[in-house]
Amino acid sequence: MLVEFFHCAKRNASIAIGSLNVFDTTSNRFLQGLRPKISINHTTTAYLQLGSPHSHPGLHLHYYSSVSNLQNPSLQPTEKVPGINIGGFADTTTSNMDAKALSRYMLPLETPVAVLDCTQAFNGLTEQEKLYAYYLSQASWVGGLIAFVQTSPEAPAIFCLLHDLFKSNGVEELKNVAVGECAFTEDEWTALLVYAGGVFANAGNYKAYGDTKIIPGVPLDKLEALLSKAKFLGHERDHALKTWNEIKDKVYSLSAREKQLGLGEKGITTFFSSNCTHADADLINRFMKKQGIEGYITRCFKTIKDDKVSYEIRSASAKTDAEEPKTHAFEGCEIRSTRGDYSPLMKKVCESLEKAQKHALNETERKMVKCYVESFNEGSLDAHKDGSRYWIKDKGPIVETYIGFIETYRDPAGIRGEFRGFVSVVNRQMSVKFTSLVEKAPELLKLLPWPRELEKDEFLKPDFTSLDVITFAGSKVPAGTNVPNYDEIRQSEGFKNLSLGNVIISSSSSSKNPIPFLSDKDQEILKKYRVSSFEVQVGLHELLGHGSGKLFKKNPDGTTNCPSDLKNPLTGDLIEGTYEEGETYDSVFTTLGSAFEECRAECVGLFLCVDKTVIKIFGWEGEEADAIIYANWLDMIFAGLKALEMYQSETAVWMQAHSQARFVILQVLLDAGEGFVHIVEKTGTDGNPDLMITLDGNKINSVGRKAMADFLLKQQVYKSTADIKSARKMFDKYSAVNNEGQHPWAKWRDIVLDKKKPPRLLVQPNLFLNNGDIQLKSYDSSLEGSIHSWIERFQDLSIYEDLEYCRLKDKPYFTY
């Protein structure tokens, strides 16, 4: 068999290559130590000859150990290596990837680690409060495992194998086996720790922030050797190795589709079966609208049999259907709604919540938890909405919590929620400033640049508290949140704003590191004021960003909540657009919804922070208030440039809603002109291409604020009137990553990627119940500490069976 190896600049070059491990799909085994022949033909392509084409018909190149003794210096295999991963990694799908490109899918060895400290907050709780927090945490963590099922088909199995590997052997003993018996280098051992910690923290093998794949930085043959020698106490050894053989190609594979999350040929998702496209998603959206179904707790699976198309809309619940569900004929296909998705995990969530209910601190909390249990048992979104209604009525709790299928960022259709659960303690001292902001909110809303008719009839003052997080389960830990996301509750009943104070503090741990693209002076300002300015931005973003604006809706009787004589402030024409009955913001804005709303909220923060009365609420006056405002705007512009890290050039898709939002804001501010913001290319001190951002702080209150006012007006009009067409046209314009003009973003993306800093792993504590007492255990700020926290988090290893049940149930639907 001939496998194309590389291209070289000169004909008749010759090299010597080390041994290969090759996977033979016919015999389902590795052929190790092959010494292939090298030939370079009259073109400039080199080939590996692995026996005759008929000797191993299922042969696939899977790993190489070295390329050495280059006798032709013009031969550069790291520039183009079809079929090979540079550095000794697996898979033919890494065709044409150089070492730098490949490294973007591996978490760096120098990945920083930060501890989420909540010791003081936890110690201030009563015994009842600790018990309530403990059982809520148990529910959150086991529910958080659902996020692995929602990430990729292989993610549940990767979690189980890694968790069992470290739990059964211990970190130190496993290292002894890896280094002593499997020839791991220190860097390769560190790479395994980084990979495992990254998979655990991101709820799967795709980055929670950016949605790109994470592959191990360990050669396949060494990882396999370790798995073959290590103990497995949570699995039968044969079963563990069988599972590994089943998923290993997917663990390392970087085909065009598998590099990122997405729908159809553009990426991987488990919210839809692998044969679904955006056309299928749109069809299901139309069906759900007709049936009055919202998608938060659902997934969609498509089956084609004898040219007959059918869909299953599967809802999350502990209970499964006792009878065959009704089938609906719709647009030439059949659709049935089922329940029982993630069933064994949902059952465990309910069991912990039922125990938490017994320790609830008041009747409102008991009713809230009861509704959650009903929702998760029965697969009822309405019950979760009722629980959310009780939650927003639970004012000023000591232990704050929320749990369910909440954020839609990872659904490529922007409708289905990823499971998330958190438990925290209210920091009353830090919450004072947020309480003051809430009290002033009705007046501050009048400052926003849209007519009062586009604002809610009444601002329902929410709880706005600073929290010290004890547990945050899901694919990522945000700095703040504004929930619930249900339109009918947010618009007419209320919501809560939560600032996660100890998460914000943990983000400042690397503030001494150089900040790229900024002058020394701007770096000092940002280092000094970044945390404080971010706190201001989070507060305004959550309360007055997500908490503002009215949606014009059509009622069942045909009337609307929009004044009949209201004119569109952008066109001067009467407003006609409304959300039809059964439509929500998510169902109308779909794939654009998250980025558009995050952008609107960020713009509100920038716009309002300029007001000195707002800054004073947060305790800043005089020159320091000016510095906070400058730092906030500078940080947003910097984030807009860094956002290019989250743009996938191969598919022309933004992989993260917040990043796309910030890039759009950067484009708007550059468009404002008048010398307000500049970005120019230069040569860095290392001799490599670099970029420099400059911001004229004297023009923030004039040029900058006007740009935000004009842009915010458009955003709110489009959102209020369900004008997705205009919204998408505007947003697509500012989201475009072009390579011409004054700002060649596609070219500059490479510079941004070269300066990219590794993401931080956050080490969370665990709660343990010992003889009736709840104890908090914290861990070291290290990779080992991160692993220890995860292997001690789950004592009941039946979670492996639960995750395997979910994986195998889904397996027939994922055949790419």
Order of alpha helices (4+ residues) and beta strands (2+ residues): beta-beta-beta-beta-beta-beta-beta-beta-alpha-beta-alpha-alpha-alpha-alpha-alpha-alpha-alpha-alpha-alpha-beta-beta-beta-beta-alpha-alpha-alpha-beta-beta-alpha-beta-beta-alpha-beta-alpha-alpha-alpha-alpha-alpha-beta-beta-alpha-beta-beta-alpha-alpha-alpha-beta-beta-beta-alpha-alpha
